[in-house]
Amino acid sequence: MKIIKARDYQEMSRRAANVISAQVIMKPNCVLGLATGSTPIGTYAELVERYQKGDLDFSGITTVNLDEYKGLTRDNDQSYYYFMNEHLFSKVNIDPKRTFLPDGTEPDSAKACEEYNRVIDSVGGVDLQLLGLGHNGHIGFNEPSDIFKARTHCVDLTETTVEANKRFFASIDEVPRQAYTMGIQTIMQAKKILIVVSGKDKAAIVKEAFFGAITPKVQASVLQLHSDVTLVADEAALSEII
Ligand code: F6R
């Protein structure tokens, strides 16, 4: 694993945007795996700025997102589709027809997951997968478990995750309890992985996930087995390891 240490959130965002920009420049028709959450917001803002300056062209890019809440429509401002549209898709020249997320409005979980697996297969796999890291070590919504789930599945979110997500909703009762997420095999099959982490509150899980035992109890620990992972993190997030 390559570790890039940034001074702060802003530098982390710039460094992460450098990795994504390099990918887009070197392979203009690449498939980007994307994440939501608070950590990549600055990275997306950097990419938008570079696009506006004329330094990046997203016209040939395809994107597949990690996850989506089950039960939220695309126009719900808490849906991950809405997030992606607000932070990236509507601000760059990406073809909306080539941006994919699991369909949160599909009530039949098996159908939604099967359809998303089909999408992932049809785009030919992911060139660069961007990830954030949950406080419990989750990646996508692959929550601590006794197993690693291979492909897209419906998850019951843990109380910790519901608790962490409630800041985005009017009340905890509005936080969805289920989500569709890409599985660990799909994430591990990405050619390159970029994981962004910021803040002191993530320092313990960074150490556990990347320097501890490889276990489905800490799903991100599986990334230790991937041959091309770049961790871009600020000093606070790296404070327990460097
Ligand atoms: C989001 C996702 C999650 C987040 C993780 C960290 O698509 O898949 O795994 O990356 O929960 O979230 P933040 O960045 O808000 O700390």
Boltz pocket constraint, residues with backbone or C-beta under 6 A from the ligand:
constraints:
  - pocket:
      binder: B
      contacts: [[A, 34], [A, 35], [A, 36], [A, 37], [A, 38], [A, 39], [A, 40], [A, 66], [A, 67], [A, 131], [A, 132], [A, 133], [A, 134], [A, 135], [A, 138], [A, 139], [A, 140], [A, 141], [A, 196]]
      max_distance: 6.0
